[in-house]
Amino acid sequence: MKYLHFTDLEGAKAIKASGHIKKAGPPFANAVFAIAVGGAYVPSVQQTKLGRAKNRLIALLFTTPLLPDVAFPEEVMWHLDKLPIDIEKVMPAKFAAEKYLDDSIPRDPDTEVLKIPLHPFTMDDEGNKIRD
């Protein structure tokens, strides 16, 4: 499966050099965020100026050997400190959104969860998902 990650030019260079995307951290969920190719473009989610990036004008098209923990049309999440990736293409975010985010992935009608493979999990004593 392929994914998109929106960031700024500095972030794209750092990700390309390191080979991984770092988790977002507080005040966001402690997770790595991206969008599944075939997901939905929702600018209020993907183009937020919160976080490390100064803007979200660059898109990284990538693959990873790890399955996401959560997958919604507008974002997928991995509850990891960093996600190893292989970048296939770097491009302007606007072009990437138009080309790759067409809202074509089927979803569960009750939960809105995308029908894609997800990483298995267990629940802790407080009902939180724990990555196995």
C-alpha positions in Angstrom: 0.0 0.0 0.0 1.1 3.5 -0.7 0.7 6.6 1.5 1.2 10.4 1.4 2.7 12.5 4.1 2.5 16.3 3.9 5.3 18.4 5.3 7.5 21.4 4.5 10.7 21.4 2.5 12.9 21.1 5.6 10.8 18.2 6.9 10.9 16.5 3.5 14.8 16.7 3.5 15.0 15.4 7.0 12.7 12.5 6.3 14.5 11.6 3.1 17.9 11.7 4.9 16.7 9.6 7.9 14.4 7.2 6.1 11.7 7.6 8.6 8.8 9.9 9.7 8.8 10.9 13.4 5.6 10.8 15.5 3.7 14.0 15.9 3.5 14.1 19.7 1.5 16.4 22.0 -1.0 18.0 21.6 -1.7 15.4 18.9 -2.0 11.6 19.4 1.5 10.2 19.8 1.5 8.7 16.4 2.9 9.0 12.9 0.3 10.5 10.5 -0.2 10.0 6.7 -3.0 9.5 4.2 -3.6 6.2 2.3 -3.5 6.6 -1.5 -7.2 6.4 -2.4 -8.1 8.2 0.9 -9.9 11.6 1.1 -8.4 15.0 0.9 -9.6 17.1 3.9 -7.4 20.2 4.0 -8.5 21.1 7.6 -6.9 17.8 8.7 -3.9 17.4 6.3 -3.0 21.0 5.8 -3.0 22.1 9.5 -0.1 24.4 10.4 0.2 22.8 13.8 3.2 20.6 14.6 6.8 20.8 13.5 6.2 21.8 9.8 6.0 25.5 9.0 3.6 24.6 6.1 2.4 21.4 4.3 3.3 22.3 0.8 5.4 19.1 0.0 4.0 15.6 -0.3 6.0 12.4 0.1 4.6 9.3 -1.7 5.9 6.4 0.3 5.6 2.7 1.2 6.4 1.1 4.5 6.6 -2.6 5.6 4.5 -1.8 8.7 0.7 -1.8 8.7 -1.1 1.2 10.2 -2.9 1.0 13.6 -5.9 3.2 12.5 -7.2 4.1 9.1 -9.8 6.8 8.3 -10.4 8.4 4.9 -8.5 11.5 5.9 -5.6 10.0 7.9 -3.9 6.8 8.9 -1.9 6.5 12.1 0.9 4.3 13.4 1.5 4.4 17.1 5.2 4.4 16.9 8.0 6.8 17.7 9.2 6.6 14.0 8.0 4.9 10.9 10.5 3.4 8.4 9.6 4.4 4.9 10.8 4.1 1.3 10.1 7.4 -0.6 8.9 6.8 -4.1 8.2 10.4 -5.1 8.5 14.0 -3.7 6.0 16.5 -5.2 3.9 19.5 -4.5 1.1 18.8 -2.0 -1.6 20.2 -4.3 -0.6 17.9 -7.1 -0.5 14.9 -4.8 -3.9 15.6 -3.4 -5.5 15.9 -6.9 -3.7 12.8 -8.2 -3.7 10.4 -5.3 -6.6 11.3 -2.9 -9.8 10.4 -4.7 -11.8 8.9 -1.8 -11.9 5.5 -3.6 -11.1 3.1 -0.7 -14.1 1.3 0.6 -14.9 2.0 4.3 -17.0 0.5 7.0 -20.4 2.3 6.9 -20.7 2.3 10.7 -17.2 3.3 11.8 -15.8 5.1 8.7 -12.7 2.9 9.1 -11.0 2.2 5.7 -11.2 -1.4 4.6 -7.4 -1.9 4.4 -5.1 -4.2 6.4 -4.4 -2.9 9.9 -1.9 -3.9 12.5 -3.3 -6.3 15.1 -3.7 -4.9 18.6 -4.7 -5.8 22.1 -6.4 -3.6 24.7 -4.9 -2.5 28.0 -6.8 -2.4 31.4 -8.1 1.1 30.6 -9.5 0.1 27.1 -6.6 1.7 25.1 -5.3 -0.1 22.1 -1.8 -1.5 22.4 0.3 -2.3 19.4 1.4 -6.0 19.6 
